[in-house]
Amino acid sequence: MSSVSDGVGELRRPMAAVAPGERGATRIADRVVSKIAAQAAREMLSDQSGDPAPPRATVVVHHRAAHVRVHIELDYPCEIGARCAEVRRHVASRVGALVGMEVPEVAVHVERLHLTPAHGLAQGRTR
């Protein structure tokens, strides 16, 4: 083993290697995970028309598992169940990949439906 200089000319003992399990842990704040979840929901809903409110998310992290609740607005008519399933899968996948946590639950709450005009129908009053 070699010694390490402290920059003042004195020699110190080399640092002992610390086992990986004893080095500590990285904790990711719930609000950081919620921002990632909201962004993932936004990615899935980027094709919507109009100006819907951006998705919001709340997260509770417990023992390396993130329980996510996402609040979204959808265009209507659409397959609401299918859209919610897409958002659920994408949010779980992105949160799991980016923060390395299990995501056993993603609850999707549809807060508002935006009526989109049917293609080809006249707008406004007609005589």
Backbone hydrogen bonds, N-H to C=O, Kabsch-Sander energy under -0.5 kcal/mol:
donor,donor_aa,acceptor,acceptor_aa,energy
4,V,12,R,-1.5
6,D,10,E,-2.0
12,R,4,V,-3.0
22,E,19,A,-1.9
23,R,20,P,-1.0
27,R,25,A,-0.6
28,I,26,T,-0.5
29,A,27,R,-0.6
32,V,29,A,-0.6
33,V,29,A,-1.8
34,S,30,D,-2.4
35,K,31,R,-1.7
36,I,32,V,-1.9
37,A,33,V,-2.3
38,A,34,S,-2.4
39,Q,35,K,-2.2
40,A,36,I,-2.2
41,A,37,A,-2.1
42,R,38,A,-2.3
43,E,39,Q,-2.1
44,M,40,A,-1.4
45,L,41,A,-1.3
46,S,43,E,-0.7
48,Q,45,L,-1.6
56,R,71,H,-2.1
58,T,69,R,-2.6
60,V,67,H,-2.1
62,H,60,V,-0.5
62,H,65,A,-2.7
65,A,62,H,-0.6
66,A,102,E,-3.0
67,H,60,V,-2.7
67,H,65,A,-0.6
68,V,66,A,-0.7
68,V,105,E,-2.6
69,R,58,T,-2.6
70,V,107,A,-3.1
71,H,56,R,-3.2
72,I,70,V,-0.5
72,I,109,H,-2.7
74,L,112,R,-2.2
76,Y,114,H,-3.4
80,I,78,C,-1.5
83,R,79,E,-2.7
84,C,80,I,-2.5
85,A,81,G,-2.1
86,E,82,A,-2.2
87,V,83,R,-2.4
88,R,84,C,-2.8
89,R,85,A,-2.5
90,H,86,E,-2.5
91,V,87,V,-2.8
92,A,88,R,-2.2
93,S,89,R,-2.4
94,R,90,H,-2.9
95,V,91,V,-2.6
96,G,92,A,-2.0
97,A,93,S,-2.3
98,L,94,R,-2.8
99,V,95,V,-2.3
100,G,96,G,-1.1
101,M,95,V,-0.6
102,E,64,R,-2.1
105,E,66,A,-0.7
107,A,68,V,-2.8
108,V,106,V,-0.6
109,H,70,V,-3.4
109,H,107,A,-0.6
110,V,108,V,-0.6
111,E,72,I,-3.1
111,E,109,H,-0.8
112,R,72,I,-0.8
114,H,74,L,-3.2
115,L,113,L,-0.6
116,T,76,Y,-3.0
121,L,118,A,-1.7
